[in-house]
Amino acid sequence: MLSYNTSKVKAEEAPKSWKDLLDPKWKGKVSTGHPAFSGYVGTWVYSMKKQFGWKYFEQLEKNKPQIGRSINDTVTALNAGERQVAAGADGSTLFSAARGNPLAVNYPTDGSILIVAPSAIVKGTKHPNAAKLFMEFLMTPEASEVNVKHFGIPIRPEVQGAKGTQPIDKIKVFRPTIAELDKGIPEAIEDWRDTFGN
């Protein structure tokens, strides 16, 4: 997700696509996480590499982004005014905005990265029936309403998303497979370290 500090960037000037972060006007003003420390960032880096090639990050490096570890470090950098725009997460950014911080998000026109947080029943669990009931609960409108309170996008169509979010069917998404990520993230981490030096 593209996020920005609304006290420093007007909505009409905020990045609308991933390639907008490459504009020299954002030099010294971009925040990202690090793919070696965050699965979210690893998925983003792999996805950008697949979509645009590694040259995307070679160009981004010229804008000297502030690199934190977690994707949530981008929220901290924006709130502190250390950076103006970020490759961030919608949930943590909008959660912070709801607490009065000057933040907003744009869903990139060239595709948001869909991060799936799977749940599973562990083989050999002591209480398989309770585990199955919990898995069924996760698919209910009630569970989606809990997710919305934390600015997650609901999986149930009858549950309205939180303020600032878009319904999943209105978002252009890019979703790499588990097999792609399993191979691609370690490679992306090495490429990242070669380009950004950390």
Backbone torsions as a table, in degrees:
resi	resn	phi	psi	omega
1	MET	NA	148.3	174.8
2	LEU	-95.6	123.6	-179.8
3	SER	-124.3	158.6	-177.3
4	TYR	-155.6	159.4	178.3
5	ASN	-89.7	113.3	-174.4
6	THR	-71.3	-14.3	176.8
7	SER	-84.1	-10.8	-178.9
8	LYS	-118.3	-19.8	-176.8
9	VAL	-132.0	126.2	176.0
10	LYS	-72.8	147.2	-177.3
11	ALA	-54.4	-40.9	-177.8
12	GLU	-70.6	-17.7	179.9
13	GLU	-99.2	-11.3	-177.9
14	ALA	-67.3	149.6	178.6
15	PRO	-57.2	136.5	179.2
16	LYS	-110.4	-18.4	179.4
17	SER	-134.9	161.6	179.0
18	TRP	-59.4	-37.0	-178.5
19	LYS	-67.6	-22.0	177.1
20	ASP	-61.8	-27.1	178.6
21	LEU	-66.4	-15.3	-178.8
22	LEU	-85.2	-9.9	-179.4
23	ASP	-61.2	129.7	179.9
24	PRO	-55.6	-19.9	179.0
25	LYS	-64.6	-16.9	179.6
26	TRP	-96.1	9.6	-179.9
27	LYS	-58.8	126.4	-178.3
28	GLY	74.9	11.3	-175.3
29	LYS	-124.5	3.0	-175.3
30	VAL	-103.7	143.1	174.8
31	SER	-122.8	140.8	173.3
32	THR	-140.7	169.0	169.0
33	GLY	-93.3	-170.1	-178.1
34	HIS	-120.0	130.6	-176.5
35	PRO	-66.3	-20.3	179.6
36	ALA	-79.2	-13.8	-175.6
37	PHE	-118.3	-7.0	-176.0
38	SER	-140.4	123.6	176.2
39	GLY	-62.8	-36.4	177.6
40	TYR	-60.7	-48.0	-178.5
41	VAL	-67.8	-38.9	176.6
42	GLY	-58.2	-42.4	178.2
43	THR	-66.2	-40.8	177.2
44	TRP	-62.2	-47.7	-177.9
45	VAL	-62.6	-45.6	177.7
46	TYR	-59.0	-44.1	-177.2
47	SER	-65.0	-41.7	177.4
48	MET	-65.1	-40.4	178.6
49	LYS	-61.9	-43.9	-179.6
50	LYS	-66.6	-40.4	-175.7
51	GLN	-76.8	-40.7	-172.1
52	PHE	-119.0	-9.6	-173.9
53	GLY	86.0	164.3	-177.2
54	TRP	-66.5	-18.3	179.1
55	LYS	-58.0	-26.0	176.4
56	TYR	-55.3	-48.2	-177.2
57	PHE	-75.6	-29.3	174.3
58	GLU	-63.4	-37.1	176.5
59	GLN	-73.8	-40.3	179.0
60	LEU	-61.5	-37.1	-179.7
61	GLU	-59.3	-31.5	179.3
62	LYS	-65.1	-22.9	177.6
63	ASN	-87.8	4.4	174.1
64	LYS	49.2	61.2	179.7
65	PRO	-66.5	149.9	170.5
66	GLN	-80.5	123.6	-175.6
67	ILE	-109.6	112.8	174.0
68	GLY	-91.6	-163.5	175.1
69	ARG	-98.9	-67.4	-177.6
70	SER	-75.7	157.3	172.4
71	ILE	-62.8	-27.1	-179.9
72	ASN	-73.0	-16.9	175.1
73	ASP	-63.3	-25.1	177.7
74	THR	-65.9	-35.8	178.1
75	VAL	-64.1	-43.8	178.9
76	THR	-61.4	-44.1	-179.3
77	ALA	-64.5	-39.1	178.5
78	LEU	-69.0	-44.6	179.5
79	ASN	-62.4	-36.9	-179.2
80	ALA	-76.7	-10.5	-177.8
81	GLY	77.9	9.6	178.2
82	GLU	-70.7	-28.4	177.3
83	ARG	-138.5	159.0	-175.8
84	GLN	-105.9	-30.2	-178.7
85	VAL	-134.5	159.8	-177.1
86	ALA	-154.2	154.9	164.3
87	ALA	-90.4	93.5	-170.3
88	GLY	-121.4	-162.2	179.9
89	ALA	-117.7	138.2	-178.5
90	ASP	-65.8	-43.6	-176.1
91	GLY	-59.8	-53.9	-177.4
92	SER	-69.8	-32.3	178.4
93	THR	-68.1	-47.0	-178.3
94	LEU	-70.6	-31.8	174.8
95	PHE	-61.4	-43.6	178.0
96	SER	-66.3	-40.6	178.6
97	ALA	-61.6	-38.7	179.9
98	ALA	-65.9	-18.4	177.8
99	ARG	-92.4	9.3	174.5
100	GLY	101.9	2.7	179.0
101	ASN	-81.9	148.4	-174.2
102	PRO	-82.2	70.0	-177.2
103	LEU	-126.5	151.9	175.0
104	ALA	-150.6	166.6	179.0
105	VAL	-128.3	154.2	168.6
106	ASN	-123.7	135.2	173.7
107	TYR	-83.1	116.9	-172.6
108	PRO	-58.2	135.4	179.8
109	THR	-65.3	-23.4	179.2
110	ASP	-95.3	13.1	171.4
111	GLY	114.4	124.6	173.2
112	SER	-81.7	148.1	178.0
113	ILE	-85.3	120.0	179.4
114	LEU	-85.8	113.4	178.6
115	ILE	-100.4	113.5	-179.0
116	VAL	-95.8	128.1	178.1
117	ALA	-106.2	90.9	-174.8
118	PRO	-72.5	155.7	172.6
119	SER	-123.3	151.3	-177.8
120	ALA	-152.5	164.0	174.0
121	ILE	-99.4	125.1	-179.2
122	VAL	-70.9	132.6	178.5
123	LYS	-57.6	133.3	177.9
124	GLY	82.7	11.7	-179.7
125	THR	-56.9	148.1	-177.2
126	LYS	-72.9	-23.9	-175.9
127	HIS	-130.1	70.7	-175.6
128	PRO	-62.2	-33.7	-180.0
129	ASN	-69.1	-40.0	176.7
130	ALA	-64.5	-39.6	179.1
131	ALA	-63.5	-41.5	178.7
132	LYS	-64.4	-40.4	178.1
133	LEU	-63.0	-40.6	178.6
134	PHE	-65.3	-41.7	178.3
135	MET	-61.1	-40.1	177.3
136	GLU	-65.0	-40.8	177.7
137	PHE	-58.4	-39.0	-178.2
138	LEU	-60.7	-19.0	-179.9
139	MET	-94.9	2.0	-175.6
140	THR	-87.3	160.4	173.3
141	PRO	-58.2	-35.4	-179.4
142	GLU	-61.5	-41.8	178.6
143	ALA	-66.8	-38.3	177.3
144	SER	-63.7	-36.0	178.2
145	GLU	-65.3	-36.5	175.5
146	VAL	-64.4	-44.1	-180.0
147	ASN	-60.4	-40.6	-179.7
148	VAL	-63.2	-35.3	178.6
149	LYS	-61.3	-21.9	178.7
150	HIS	-107.4	19.4	176.0
151	PHE	63.7	27.9	170.1
152	GLY	-83.5	157.7	178.4
153	ILE	-86.1	124.0	-176.5
154	PRO	-67.9	144.1	177.0
155	ILE	-89.0	-9.9	179.3
156	ARG	-98.2	126.9	-176.4
157	PRO	-65.5	-23.5	-178.7
158	GLU	-81.6	-5.7	180.0
159	VAL	-102.1	123.5	-179.5
160	GLN	-78.4	138.3	179.3
161	GLY	-71.2	167.6	178.8
162	ALA	-71.5	161.4	177.9
163	LYS	-56.6	130.7	178.7
164	GLY	96.5	-14.7	178.7
165	THR	-93.7	160.9	175.9
166	GLN	-109.7	149.0	173.8
167	PRO	-64.0	145.2	-175.4
168	ILE	-57.1	-32.5	-179.5
169	ASP	-76.8	-4.6	178.1
170	LYS	-104.1	-1.7	-176.6
171	ILE	-104.6	128.0	171.5
172	LYS	-74.4	122.1	-175.5
173	VAL	-119.1	154.2	173.0
174	PHE	-122.3	120.8	-176.1
175	ARG	-129.8	102.7	176.2
176	PRO	-71.4	155.7	178.9
177	THR	-81.4	164.1	177.2
178	ILE	-60.9	-41.3	-180.0
179	ALA	-62.4	-40.9	178.1
180	GLU	-62.9	-43.7	-178.6
181	LEU	-68.5	-38.2	-179.0
182	ASP	-58.8	-40.3	178.7
183	LYS	-88.6	-39.7	-170.8
184	GLY	-75.9	-34.4	-178.0
185	ILE	-65.9	-47.4	177.7
186	PRO	-58.3	-38.7	177.3
187	GLU	-65.5	-41.1	-179.5
188	ALA	-65.1	-35.9	178.1
189	ILE	-62.9	-43.7	178.6
190	GLU	-64.2	-44.5	177.5
191	ASP	-59.5	-42.8	-179.6
192	TRP	-58.4	-48.2	-178.4
193	ARG	-64.2	-36.3	177.0
194	ASP	-64.9	-36.6	-176.0
195	THR	-85.6	-45.0	-173.8
196	PHE	-98.4	-12.4	175.2
197	GLY	75.8	16.7	177.1
198	ASN	-144.7	NA	NA
